[in-house]
Amino acid sequence: MLTGRSESARSSDRARPDVAVVGAGPIGLAIAWRCAARGLRVVVHDPASGSGASAVAAGMLSPVAEAYFGERQLTKLLLASAARWPAFAAELTAATGTGIGYRTEGTLMVGLTGDDLAEARRLWAYQQGLGLPVTPLRPSELRDREPALAPRVRGGALAPTDHQVDPRMLVPALRTAAQRAGAVLVPQAVAHLSDVDASVTVVAAGCGAAALTGLPVRPVKGQILRLRAPDGVAPGFRHVIRGYADGEPVYLVPRADGEVVLGATVEERADTTVTAGAVQRLLRAGVDLLPELAEYDLVEAVAGLRPGTPDNAPILGPLPGRGDVLAATGHHRHGIVLTPITADLITDLVLGGVPDPLLAPFGPERFVGTGSTDPAPAATGGPEPTMEGDRWS
């Protein structure tokens, strides 16, 4: 679509940007950074950068633990993006001089009861069948790795390549990197794509993409808790813990500064109200797996909206009949882990490169003719909240 331009060429045409990115979450900012670094003039539109799903997300980079039945193409994309994270994190840290909380201790997947373990083993067997690195562990082996785990835990598995990053550190770093590369942030909302004047527009607006493009992106509510270890010490565990506790899925993400992220609900709702029932379920499941959490401070209970799609996969590529408008949305629970590969693939499209085969299953055209491409307002309510899976990354 475009080619990288020299500084003199850029200087000769300051009126109209090459690329307008709508949305300044991690996806939009990473795309802006990559495009600006390739010599393009970039403008990013967002009235409140980093205030969407990323402000609530736990930051798990979990292509293995998040490999679910029937999602093989998505798993392939997750693995490819996770493989880019070490270099992406190093490059971003070098570009900004700030850390992003990237940690590589791995993830422990556990089952509290016999029924929990049986359910978890079904998924682990599927993941192993895909050739993914999942190592079953006996209870004693689990507690050798994490002594703070409850004695009741019946068993688990290690996913050593599932890592983590802190989204609340990642977004400011990406914003700094994008601006240092030359991108301009405009703190204004975009109501219609016709209001944007650029050679190419990238819609990375999360749930807001539905109204702008007509794509079937819906809000999926998630409630999450943040706790803090007493006396400012580090949490008593190092690995990300993902598990089932009496049928309740839960995850626990430790931070070096003493914070623990405990989540998360999955609700087909569009409000951001925190409910007592969700807090109760999350705390009960978390304490059942790691009893020491009962002594931690509860510092935040918050809800956010993931951008979901009918097939739980992102929407990446040009809108049908609109080659100048690229979608980069619908990442649902995978927005953080998919940030590097989304930025690279979309930037390549902006520059007119040959589409990567990885993009083929995720184009907007897969929803054409399904009745799902007419603009529609977000839902305003829904059924009573339920926990349907620990699917907020």
C-alpha positions in Angstrom: 0.0 0.0 0.0 2.8 2.4 0.9 6.6 2.3 0.9 9.0 3.7 3.4 9.8 7.3 2.6 13.0 9.3 3.0 13.0 12.2 5.5 13.0 14.7 2.6 9.9 13.1 1.1 8.2 13.2 4.5 9.1 16.8 5.0 7.5 17.7 1.6 4.1 16.4 2.6 3.3 17.3 6.2 -0.4 17.9 5.7 -1.6 14.3 5.3 -0.3 11.4 7.3 0.6 8.1 5.7 -1.1 6.1 8.4 -3.8 6.9 10.9 -4.2 4.5 13.8 -7.5 4.6 15.6 -6.9 3.3 19.1 -3.9 3.7 21.4 -3.9 0.5 23.4 -0.9 -1.9 23.0 -2.0 -3.1 19.6 -2.5 0.4 18.1 0.7 1.8 19.7 2.8 -1.1 18.6 1.6 -0.7 15.0 2.3 3.1 15.2 5.8 2.4 16.5 6.6 -0.1 13.8 5.2 2.1 11.0 6.9 5.2 12.3 10.2 3.3 12.6 9.8 2.3 8.9 9.8 6.0 7.8 6.0 6.6 7.6 4.2 9.6 9.0 1.8 8.3 11.6 -1.0 9.8 13.6 -2.7 7.9 16.5 -6.2 8.9 17.5 -7.4 8.1 21.1 -9.0 10.3 23.7 -7.5 8.2 26.6 -4.6 6.0 25.6 -4.2 2.8 27.5 -7.6 3.1 29.2 -9.2 0.1 27.6 -8.8 -3.7 28.1 -5.1 -3.4 28.6 -5.5 -1.4 31.8 -7.3 -4.4 33.3 -5.4 -7.3 31.6 -3.1 -9.6 33.6 -0.4 -9.8 30.9 0.0 -13.5 30.6 1.8 -14.7 27.4 0.3 -18.1 27.4 0.1 -19.7 23.9 0.4 -23.2 25.5 -2.1 -22.8 28.5 -4.4 -21.0 26.1 -4.4 -23.7 23.5 -8.1 -24.7 23.5 -10.0 -27.4 21.6 -11.0 -26.3 18.1 -8.7 -23.3 18.0 -5.6 -24.7 16.1 -5.2 -21.8 13.7 -5.4 -19.4 16.6 -2.9 -21.5 18.6 -0.5 -21.3 15.7 -0.7 -17.5 15.7 -0.3 -17.3 19.5 2.8 -19.5 19.3 4.3 -17.4 16.5 3.7 -14.2 18.5 5.0 -15.5 21.8 8.2 -16.5 20.0 8.7 -12.9 19.0 8.2 -11.6 22.6 11.8 -11.9 23.9 13.2 -9.8 21.0 10.2 -7.4 21.1 10.7 -6.9 24.9 14.4 -6.3 24.5 13.9 -3.9 21.6 11.2 -1.9 23.4 13.3 -1.7 26.6 16.3 -0.5 24.6 14.2 2.1 22.8 12.7 3.6 26.0 15.1 2.8 28.8 12.2 1.4 30.9 11.2 -2.0 32.0 7.9 -3.7 31.1 7.8 -6.4 33.7 8.7 -9.2 31.3 9.3 -12.4 33.2 10.1 -16.0 32.1 9.6 -18.3 35.1 6.9 -20.2 33.2 3.4 -21.2 34.1 2.1 -23.9 36.4 -1.3 -25.4 35.6 -2.9 -27.1 38.6 -6.0 -28.9 39.7 -7.2 -28.7 43.3 -9.6 -31.7 43.5 -9.7 -35.0 41.6 -12.4 -33.7 39.4 -10.4 -30.5 38.7 -7.4 -32.6 37.8 -9.4 -34.8 35.5 -10.8 -31.8 33.6 -7.3 -30.2 33.4 -5.7 -33.5 32.1 -8.1 -33.5 29.2 -6.8 -30.2 28.1 -3.2 -31.1 28.7 -3.5 -34.2 26.6 -4.9 -32.1 23.8 -2.0 -29.6 24.2 0.6 -32.4 24.2 -1.1 -33.9 21.1 -0.3 -30.6 19.3 3.4 -31.0 20.3 3.3 -28.2 22.9 5.7 -28.3 25.9 3.5 -29.5 28.7 5.2 -31.5 31.5 2.9 -33.3 34.0 3.9 -32.9 37.7 3.0 -34.8 40.8 1.9 -32.9 43.9 5.3 -33.2 45.4 7.0 -31.9 42.3 4.6 -28.9 42.2 5.4 -28.0 45.7 9.1 -28.3 45.1 8.6 -25.5 42.6 6.1 -23.5 44.6 6.0 -24.4 48.3 3.1 -22.0 48.8 0.7 -24.1 46.9 -2.1 -25.7 49.0 -1.4 -29.2 50.2 -4.8 -30.2 48.8 -3.6 -29.6 45.2 -3.9 -33.0 43.5 -1.5 -32.4 40.6 -0.5 -30.1 37.7 1.7 -29.5 34.8 4.5 -27.0 33.7 4.3 -24.8 30.6 7.8 -23.4 30.7 7.5 -21.2 27.6 4.4 -19.4 28.9 5.6 -16.1 30.3 4.2 -12.7 31.5 4.5 -9.0 31.0 2.9 -6.1 32.9 0.4 -4.3 30.6 0.4 -1.2 32.9 4.1 -0.8 32.1 3.9 -2.0 28.5 1.5 0.7 27.3 3.5 3.7 28.5 6.6 2.2 27.0 5.0 1.6 23.7 3.6 5.2 23.7 7.1 6.5 24.4 8.6 4.4 21.7 6.0 5.4 19.1 6.5 9.1 19.9 10.3 8.9 19.8 9.9 7.2 16.3 7.9 10.2 15.2 4.3 9.2 15.7 1.9 11.9 16.8 -0.8 11.2 19.4 -4.1 13.1 19.0 -6.2 12.9 22.1 -9.5 12.9 20.3 -12.1 10.2 19.6 -13.0 9.1 16.0 -16.7 8.8 15.5 -16.6 7.9 11.8 -13.9 6.7 9.5 -14.7 9.5 7.1 -13.4 11.9 9.8 -9.9 10.4 9.3 -7.7 11.8 6.6 -4.8 9.4 5.8 -3.5 7.2 3.0 -4.2 4.2 5.2 -6.3 3.9 8.3 -5.7 1.1 10.9 -8.7 0.4 13.2 -7.2 -0.9 16.5 -10.1 0.4 18.6 -11.0 -2.7 20.5 -14.7 -2.9 21.2 -15.1 0.5 19.4 -14.2 -1.2 16.1 -17.8 -2.5 15.7 -19.3 1.0 15.3 -16.5 2.2 13.0 -16.4 -0.8 10.7 -19.5 -3.0 11.1 -17.3 -5.9 12.1 -18.8 -8.3 14.7 -16.7 -7.2 17.6 -18.6 -7.4 20.9 -17.7 -6.5 24.5 -16.9 -9.4 26.8 -16.8 -8.3 30.4 -14.0 -9.5 32.8 -13.6 -8.8 36.5 -10.2 -9.0 38.0 -8.6 -8.3 41.4 -5.2 -7.0 42.4 -3.7 -7.9 45.7 -0.4 -7.0 47.4 1.9 -9.0 49.6 2.2 -7.5 53.1 5.1 -5.3 54.1 6.1 -4.7 50.5 7.8 -8.0 50.0 7.6 -10.1 46.8 4.8 -12.6 46.6 5.5 -16.0 48.0 5.5 -17.6 44.5 7.3 -17.0 41.2 5.4 -18.8 38.5 2.1 -17.8 37.0 -0.5 -20.2 38.4 -3.4 -21.2 36.3 -5.8 -23.7 37.8 -9.2 -25.1 38.7 -10.5 -24.9 42.3 -13.7 -26.9 42.8 -14.6 -26.2 39.2 -13.7 -22.5 39.2 -11.0 -21.5 36.8 -8.6 -18.9 38.1 -5.2 -17.5 37.5 -2.6 -15.8 39.7 0.1 -13.6 38.3 3.0 -12.4 40.6 4.8 -9.2 40.1 8.2 -8.3 41.4 6.9 -5.3 43.4 4.6 -7.5 45.5 1.4 -7.3 43.4 -0.6 -10.3 42.5 -3.2 -10.2 39.7 -6.1 -12.6 40.4 -8.7 -13.2 37.6 -10.9 -13.4 35.8 -14.5 -13.7 35.0 -15.9 -14.1 31.4 -19.3 -12.5 31.1 -21.4 -11.7 28.0 -22.1 -8.2 29.3 -21.1 -4.7 28.4 -21.0 -3.0 31.8 -18.0 -2.5 34.0 -19.6 -2.9 37.4 -17.7 -4.9 39.9 -20.0 -7.4 41.7 -19.7 -9.0 45.1 -20.3 -12.4 43.8 -17.4 -12.3 41.3 -15.1 -11.0 44.0 -16.1 -13.8 46.3 -15.6 -16.5 43.7 -12.2 -15.2 42.6 -10.9 -14.8 46.2 -12.2 -18.2 47.3 -10.6 -20.0 44.3 -7.4 -18.1 44.7 -7.0 -18.7 48.4 -7.9 -22.4 47.9 -4.9 -22.7 45.6 -2.5 -20.4 47.5 -3.6 -20.0 51.1 -1.2 -17.2 51.9 -3.3 -14.9 49.7 -5.8 -14.6 52.6 -3.2 -12.3 54.3 -2.6 -10.1 51.3 -4.0 -6.6 50.9 -6.9 -6.3 48.4 -6.0 -3.1 46.6 -8.2 -3.1 43.5 -11.3 -4.7 42.1 -12.0 -3.7 38.5 -13.8 -4.7 35.4 -13.0 -4.2 31.7 -14.3 -5.2 28.3 -12.4 -7.5 26.0 -13.1 -7.2 22.2 -14.6 -10.6 21.4 -15.6 -12.0 18.0 -17.9 -14.9 17.0 -15.0 -17.4 16.6 -12.8 -15.9 19.5 -10.1 -15.0 17.0 -8.8 -11.6 16.0 -9.7 -9.7 12.9 -6.6 -8.7 10.9 -6.4 -7.2 7.4 -8.2 -5.0 4.9 -11.9 -4.5 5.1 -13.7 -6.0 2.1 -13.9 -3.3 -0.6 -11.8 -0.9 1.5 -8.1 -1.7 0.9 -7.2 1.6 2.6 -8.7 0.5 5.9 -7.1 -2.3 7.9 -8.6 -4.0 10.9 -6.5 -4.9 13.9 -9.1 -5.8 16.5 -11.1 -8.6 18.1 -8.1 -10.0 20.1 -10.4 -11.0 23.0 -8.2 -12.5 25.7 -5.1 -12.6 23.6 -4.4 -8.9 23.0 -1.1 -8.7 24.9 0.5 -11.9 23.6 -0.5 -11.1 20.0 0.9 -7.5 20.2 4.2 -8.2 18.5 2.9 -10.3 15.6 -0.1 -8.0 15.0 2.2 -5.0 14.8 4.5 -6.7 12.3 1.9 -8.2 10.1 -0.2 -5.0 9.9 2.9 -2.9 9.2 3.9 -5.2 6.4 0.4 -4.7 4.9 0.6 -1.0 5.2 3.9 -1.0 3.3 2.4 -3.1 0.5 4.1 -6.4 1.3 2.8 -9.8 0.4 0.3 -10.9 3.1 1.9 -13.4 5.5 0.1 -16.8 5.3 -0.5 -16.6 9.0 -3.1 -13.9 8.3 -5.2 -16.0 6.0 -7.6 -17.4 8.7 -8.1 -14.1 10.4 -9.2 -11.7 7.6 -12.4 -9.6 8.0 -13.8 -11.3 4.8 -14.6 -14.4 6.9 -17.6 -12.6 8.3 -19.0 -11.4 4.9 -22.4 -12.9 4.2 -22.9 -14.1 7.8 -25.1 -11.1 8.7 -22.5 -10.0 11.2 -21.0 -7.0 9.3 -23.6 -4.3 9.9 -22.6 -1.7 12.4 -24.4 -2.3 15.7 -24.3 -0.6 19.1 -22.7 -2.5 22.0 -24.9 -4.6 24.3 -26.1 -2.9 27.4 -26.9 -5.8 29.6 -26.9 -9.6 29.8 -27.5 -12.5 32.0 -26.3 -12.8 35.6 -22.5 -12.9 35.6 -20.9 -16.3 35.4 -17.3 -17.6 35.2 -16.8 -19.4 32.0 -13.1 -19.7 31.9 -9.8 -18.1 32.8 -9.5 -16.4 29.4 -8.2 -13.0 30.0 -4.6 -12.6 29.0 
